[in-house]
Amino acid sequence: MARARRVRAWRGRHDLVRDQHDARLGRRSVPPRAGLGLVAADDADRAHGRLPGRLGRHAVRPRRLPGARDRPSRTYVGPGRGGRRHAGVPGREPAQPLPAAAGLPAAARRRALPAAARRRLLRLPGAGGRAVTVLGVDVGGTYTKWAALDGDTVTASGTVPTPPGPDETVKLAASLAPHAEAIGIGLPGHVDRDTGTALFVPNPPGDWDGYPVAARLRELAGVPVSVVNDARAFARAELELGAARGLADVLFAVLGTGVGGAVALRGAVLAGPRDNLGELGHLTVSPGGSACCCGNRGCLETFAAGPGIVRAFSPGTVAAGTVAAGTVAEVAEAARAGDGRAVEAFERAGWALGVALGDAAALLGVGSVVVGGGVSGALDLMRSALHAELARRRPLIGDLAVLPAALGPLAGAIGAALFGRRSG
């Protein structure tokens, strides 16, 4: 008899936990068991001990079911094909499937934010609950962008040519916001977040490898400093505030002087041991292709970054890893005017981007990708070749939604500031 009672008690606890889990994920609608219903009971009843004692400890857990929450819950949209997404949160609207990657305009309309909303940020907690000013710096191979956040507002921002070396860049960052109480700086390469050291940063001018960015910037500015990979900074900004807001599993691509990448799974941006997880730009799309700064040949970066597009338009005019100011914009202008070589250069970039995104989607099972960076302004010129490649792989990866970044060129700087507030 005692053993039978223990078995019944175990089964009751197991069924309760299973029903809580399934109800939370919206997998099925089942009548709640006695214990499950009381999990959503009024807090006052718990406080006054009005729960039946026969239901045991499981009846007085402080958690609530999603349907009993006072604040609205966001609908969760899982990765993969539309048929594999579950029905959403119980008691609320079902999850909406992501749009097919049939064209960027539809995706852009779905995720576009008003200009004023793009400048609104989360309240940044400071000492005693007050808002603090945080500086975010996004170092690129050609340009460096920065944004100062005061509370929940971008109070100042700008773009300057990237200085000729790490010392000069750090001095620039220290001078940008003299009243900042914390600084976040994003670098286009591998970094050690714990020590704030650049490990492998090939595209900006100068020798960055091994440079103690955080220590030097703290010495000059006298405030806490966080160092992060620029693509992870971009991803965090778009995930919390931009095109990927409300999504859980997303791939990010940043097209500029190089090509960066990041991955978010279950609502968190993944980092890796050298802040290097998600290096989309160094996936091989053409074995034996052009040499890349990473030591490989035929990387996505050699096709879809600014210098790669310029070289395809005018071979021999631009060295790997460099690009003259305005050159990519000029190639885009020529393509829109009907220049065959310019059109072919962007179609080549779009095809390469499609190959890399298809590989990443097959590996990670994500259903959405956000594309940003300086070259993404010409994404419309890559669209046809990009979607043709993704359509070819639809039987495996499903419909991959390609969304333009919503925060514009400041996304990386805003993300760096969001990381910077952790150090403040």
C-alpha positions, 0 to 999 in steps of 0.5 A, spaced: 500 500 500 505 504 501 509 503 495 502 504 491 501 511 494 508 513 492 507 511 485 500 515 485 504 521 488 510 521 483 505 520 477 501 526 480 507 530 480 510 528 473 503 530 470 503 536 473 509 538 471 508 536 464 501 539 463 505 546 466 510 545 460 505 543 455 500 549 457 506 554 457 508 552 450 501 552 447 502 545 445 495 542 447 489 545 451 488 540 457 483 541 463 488 543 468 489 538 474 487 541 481 494 542 482 495 546 476 489 550 477 492 552 484 498 555 481 494 560 478 490 562 484 490 569 487 496 571 491 492 573 497 489 566 498 496 563 498 498 568 503 492 566 508 493 559 507 487 557 504 489 552 499 487 545 500 492 541 504 491 535 501 494 538 494 501 538 497 507 543 496 505 543 488 499 547 489 503 553 493 508 554 487 509 562 486 509 561 478 503 563 474 501 560 468 502 564 462 494 565 461 494 568 468 499 573 467 497 580 468 501 583 463 501 581 455 505 575 453 509 576 447 508 570 442 513 566 441 515 564 434 520 558 433 525 556 428 524 552 422 519 551 417 512 554 418 509 547 420 513 546 426 512 552 429 507 551 435 500 555 436 503 560 441 501 562 448 494 559 451 489 564 451 492 569 446 492 570 439 496 564 435 503 565 433 503 568 426 508 565 421 514 568 418 513 571 411 516 567 406 523 570 403 519 572 396 522 579 397 525 584 401 519 590 401 514 585 404 519 583 410 521 590 411 514 593 411 512 587 417 518 589 421 519 597 420 519 602 426 517 609 426 523 614 426 522 616 433 521 609 435 528 607 433 531 612 437 527 610 443 531 605 448 530 601 454 531 605 461 539 604 463 539 603 470 544 606 474 546 608 481 540 609 485 536 607 479 537 614 476 539 614 468 546 614 466 549 616 460 553 610 456 557 611 450 557 606 444 563 606 439 562 601 433 569 601 430 569 599 423 574 598 417 573 604 414 568 608 419 567 609 426 560 610 429 558 612 436 552 614 440 551 617 446 545 614 450 542 618 456 537 614 459 532 611 454 534 617 448 540 617 443 542 624 445 548 624 440 551 620 435 556 621 429 560 617 424 568 619 423 573 615 419 577 610 423 583 612 425 590 609 423 591 605 429 588 602 436 591 608 440 588 613 436 582 610 436 582 609 443 583 616 444 578 618 439 573 614 443 575 617 450 574 624 447 567 623 444 563 623 451 566 626 456 560 625 461 559 618 460 559 613 466 560 607 462 563 605 455 562 599 450 566 598 444 565 594 438 571 591 434 570 587 428 574 581 430 575 576 436 576 579 443 577 577 450 571 580 453 574 578 460 580 582 459 578 587 454 583 585 449 583 585 442 585 578 439 584 578 432 582 584 428 584 584 421 580 590 418 581 596 421 588 600 420 593 598 424 596 592 429 590 591 433 592 583 435 593 583 443 592 590 444 589 592 451 583 596 449 579 596 455 585 597 460 587 603 455 580 606 454 579 606 462 586 609 463 584 615 458 576 616 460 576 613 467 570 609 467 568 602 466 569 599 459 566 593 455 569 590 449 565 586 445 565 583 437 561 588 433 556 583 430 554 581 437 553 588 439 549 589 432 545 583 434 543 585 441 541 592 438 536 589 433 534 583 437 532 587 443 530 594 439 530 593 432 527 588 426 528 581 430 524 584 436 520 579 439 523 573 435 527 568 439 532 564 434 535 569 429 541 569 424 544 576 423 549 578 418 553 585 417 555 587 411 561 592 411 568 593 409 568 585 412 562 581 413 560 579 420 555 575 423 551 573 430 546 568 432 541 568 437 537 562 440 532 562 445 532 570 445 540 570 447 546 572 443 551 567 443 558 569 444 563 563 444 570 563 447 573 568 443 567 572 442 567 569 435 561 564 434 557 566 428 562 568 423 558 568 417 563 572 413 568 566 413 564 560 411 567 558 404 562 559 398 567 558 393 573 553 394 579 556 391 576 563 390 580 569 392 584 569 398 581 572 404 584 576 410 583 570 415 587 565 411 582 561 407 580 562 400 573 563 397 570 566 404 563 570 403 567 576 405 571 576 399 564 576 395 559 580 399 563 585 403 565 592 400 572 591 397 569 584 394 564 588 390 568 593 388 573 588 385 568 585 382 566 591 378 573 593 377 578 588 378 585 590 380 583 597 383 582 595 390 586 591 395 583 586 399 580 589 406 580 596 404 575 600 400 575 608 398 570 612 401 564 612 397 566 607 392 561 601 394 555 607 393 558 609 386 558 601 384 550 601 387 549 607 383 552 604 376 548 598 377 541 602 378 543 606 372 543 599 368 551 598 368 552 591 366 558 590 370 555 593 377 549 589 376 553 582 375 557 584 381 551 585 386 548 579 383 555 575 385 554 578 392 547 576 393 548 569 390 554 568 395 550 571 401 544 566 399 549 560 399 552 562 406 545 563 409 543 557 407 548 553 410 547 557 416 540 556 416 541 548 415 546 548 421 542 552 426 535 551 424 533 558 424 527 561 420 529 569 420 535 573 418 537 580 419 541 584 414 545 590 416 551 594 415 554 599 410 553 595 404 546 593 406 543 599 403 544 596 396 541 589 399 535 590 393 540 589 388 542 582 391 535 580 392 534 576 386 540 572 386 539 571 394 532 569 394 534 564 388 539 561 392 535 560 398 529 558 394 533 552 391 534 550 398 527 551 401 526 543 401 531 543 407 531 550 410 524 552 409 522 559 408 528 563 411 525 571 412 530 576 410 529 582 414 533 589 413 536 592 420 531 597 423 536 601 427 540 603 421 547 605 421 547 606 429 545 599 430 552 597 432 554 603 436 547 602 440 548 595 441 555 596 444 552 601 449 547 596 451 553 592 453 557 598 456 551 599 461 553 592 464 560 595 466 557 601 469 
